[in-house]
Amino acid sequence: MGELRERYGDGPLHLIAVVASFAIAGYAFLQIFQQSSPLNFIIYFAGAIIAHDLIAFPIYSLLERIAGRAGATVKLSGSLINYVRVPALLCAFAFIVWFPLILELDPGNYEASTATTPPDYLGRWLLMCAVLFVGSGIVYAINSRRARDRDRATDPQDARSQR
């Protein structure tokens, strides 16, 4: 084990995880190239890179700056932004993936593919977003309560005032 760590630089579990990751990625690429045209994949991948780097990245960087300034103005704790960022990011990703269904852009195509009428994706997406934000708020409340209790327990002035 010591020789592996010395030669590889990390433990055997890390090596297994790296090999498994490469195997999964290799399998995925083989499936992509066997199922569809490689040119379609390259066009999609290039479009995703362009869409992210030229459109999405500037937008969420701007939103991050706006949220940071708003948090500094209201004197919110620095960690609060993460309790908003994570559910917002998950809601945005879900919207990006399912926006044609959420916005009901082509319900006829859905019906032709599945032989059923499309369910209320907008309502389900809004419910998912609400659950994520409420859950994040609950986790924030629990963590801030624990931090407040921990600070009270270690604050010497607070201990003197309780005597």
C-alpha positions as CSV (number, residue, x, y, z in Angstrom):
1,M,0.0,0.0,0.0
2,G,2.8,2.4,0.8
3,E,4.5,1.7,-2.5
4,L,1.2,2.4,-4.4
5,R,0.7,5.7,-2.5
6,E,4.3,6.6,-3.3
7,R,4.2,5.8,-7.0
8,Y,0.6,6.8,-7.7
9,G,0.3,9.7,-5.2
10,D,-2.9,8.6,-3.6
11,G,-4.6,5.5,-2.1
12,P,-6.2,2.6,-4.0
13,L,-9.7,3.9,-3.5
14,H,-8.9,7.0,-5.5
15,L,-7.3,4.9,-8.3
16,I,-10.4,2.7,-8.5
17,A,-12.6,5.8,-8.7
18,V,-10.5,7.3,-11.5
19,V,-10.5,4.1,-13.5
20,A,-14.2,3.7,-13.0
21,S,-14.8,7.3,-14.1
22,F,-12.8,6.7,-17.3
23,A,-14.6,3.5,-18.0
24,I,-18.0,5.2,-17.6
25,A,-17.0,8.1,-19.8
26,G,-15.6,5.7,-22.4
27,Y,-18.8,3.7,-22.4
28,A,-20.9,6.9,-22.8
29,F,-18.8,8.1,-25.8
30,L,-19.1,4.7,-27.4
31,Q,-22.9,4.7,-27.0
32,I,-23.1,8.3,-28.4
33,F,-21.1,7.4,-31.5
34,Q,-22.9,4.1,-32.1
35,Q,-26.4,5.5,-31.6
36,S,-26.2,8.7,-33.5
37,S,-24.1,10.6,-35.9
38,P,-20.8,11.8,-34.4
39,L,-21.3,15.1,-36.3
40,N,-24.6,15.7,-34.5
41,F,-22.8,15.2,-31.2
42,I,-20.0,17.5,-32.1
43,I,-22.4,20.2,-33.1
44,Y,-24.4,19.8,-29.9
45,F,-21.3,19.8,-27.8
46,A,-19.9,22.9,-29.5
47,G,-23.3,24.6,-29.2
48,A,-23.4,23.8,-25.4
49,I,-19.9,25.2,-25.0
50,I,-20.8,28.4,-26.8
51,A,-24.1,28.7,-25.0
52,H,-22.4,28.3,-21.7
53,D,-19.4,30.5,-22.2
54,L,-21.0,33.3,-24.2
55,I,-24.5,33.3,-22.7
56,A,-24.9,31.5,-19.4
57,F,-21.6,32.3,-17.7
58,P,-22.0,36.1,-18.1
59,I,-25.6,35.9,-16.9
60,Y,-24.9,33.9,-13.7
61,S,-21.8,35.9,-13.0
62,L,-23.9,39.1,-13.1
63,L,-26.5,37.5,-10.9
64,E,-23.8,36.4,-8.5
65,R,-22.5,40.0,-8.2
66,I,-26.0,41.4,-7.8
67,A,-26.8,38.8,-5.0
68,G,-23.4,39.6,-3.3
69,R,-24.1,43.3,-3.3
70,A,-27.6,42.7,-2.0
71,G,-26.3,40.5,0.7
72,A,-23.7,43.1,1.7
73,T,-26.3,45.8,1.7
74,V,-28.7,43.9,4.0
75,K,-25.8,42.6,6.2
76,L,-26.6,38.9,5.6
77,S,-24.1,36.3,6.5
78,G,-21.8,35.2,3.8
79,S,-23.1,31.6,3.8
80,L,-26.7,32.6,3.2
81,I,-26.0,33.1,-0.5
82,N,-25.2,29.4,-0.9
83,Y,-28.6,28.5,0.5
84,V,-30.2,30.5,-2.3
85,R,-27.6,29.6,-5.0
86,V,-28.0,25.8,-4.8
87,P,-31.8,25.6,-5.2
88,A,-31.8,28.3,-7.8
89,L,-29.1,26.4,-9.8
90,L,-31.0,23.1,-9.6
91,C,-34.2,24.8,-10.7
92,A,-32.4,26.5,-13.6
93,F,-30.9,23.2,-14.7
94,A,-34.2,21.5,-14.5
95,F,-35.8,24.3,-16.6
96,I,-33.0,24.0,-19.2
97,V,-33.5,20.3,-19.6
98,W,-37.3,20.3,-19.7
99,F,-38.2,23.8,-20.9
100,P,-40.1,22.5,-24.0
101,L,-42.3,20.5,-21.8
102,I,-42.6,23.1,-19.1
103,L,-43.6,25.8,-21.6
104,E,-45.7,23.4,-23.6
105,L,-44.0,24.3,-26.8
106,D,-45.1,21.3,-28.8
107,P,-47.7,19.2,-26.9
108,G,-48.6,17.4,-30.2
109,N,-45.1,15.9,-30.4
110,Y,-45.3,14.6,-26.8
111,E,-48.7,13.0,-27.6
112,A,-47.3,11.4,-30.8
113,S,-44.3,10.0,-28.9
114,T,-46.0,8.7,-25.8
115,A,-49.7,8.3,-26.9
116,T,-50.7,10.2,-23.8
117,T,-51.5,13.8,-23.0
118,P,-48.7,15.7,-21.4
119,P,-48.9,16.2,-17.6
120,D,-48.7,19.6,-16.0
121,Y,-44.9,20.1,-16.2
122,L,-45.1,23.8,-15.3
123,G,-46.9,23.0,-12.0
124,R,-44.5,20.1,-11.3
125,W,-41.5,22.3,-12.0
126,L,-42.8,25.1,-9.8
127,L,-43.5,22.6,-7.0
128,M,-40.0,21.2,-7.3
129,C,-38.6,24.7,-7.1
130,A,-40.7,25.5,-4.0
131,V,-39.7,22.3,-2.3
132,L,-36.0,23.0,-3.0
133,F,-36.2,26.6,-1.7
134,V,-38.2,25.6,1.4
135,G,-35.8,22.7,2.1
136,S,-32.9,25.0,1.7
137,G,-34.5,27.5,4.1
138,I,-35.1,24.8,6.7
139,V,-31.4,23.6,6.4
140,Y,-30.3,27.2,6.8
141,A,-32.4,27.8,9.8
142,I,-31.1,24.6,11.5
143,N,-27.5,25.4,10.7
144,S,-27.8,29.0,11.9
145,R,-29.5,27.9,15.1
146,R,-26.7,25.4,15.7
147,A,-24.1,28.0,15.0
148,R,-25.8,30.5,17.4
149,D,-26.0,27.8,20.1
150,R,-22.3,26.9,19.6
151,D,-21.3,30.6,19.8
152,R,-23.2,31.0,23.0
153,A,-21.6,28.0,24.5
154,T,-18.1,29.3,23.7
155,D,-18.6,33.0,24.4
156,P,-17.1,33.8,27.8
157,Q,-19.1,36.9,28.4
158,D,-22.4,35.0,27.8
159,A,-21.3,32.4,30.4
160,R,-20.6,35.2,32.9
161,S,-24.0,36.8,32.4
162,Q,-25.8,33.5,33.0
163,R,-24.3,33.1,36.5
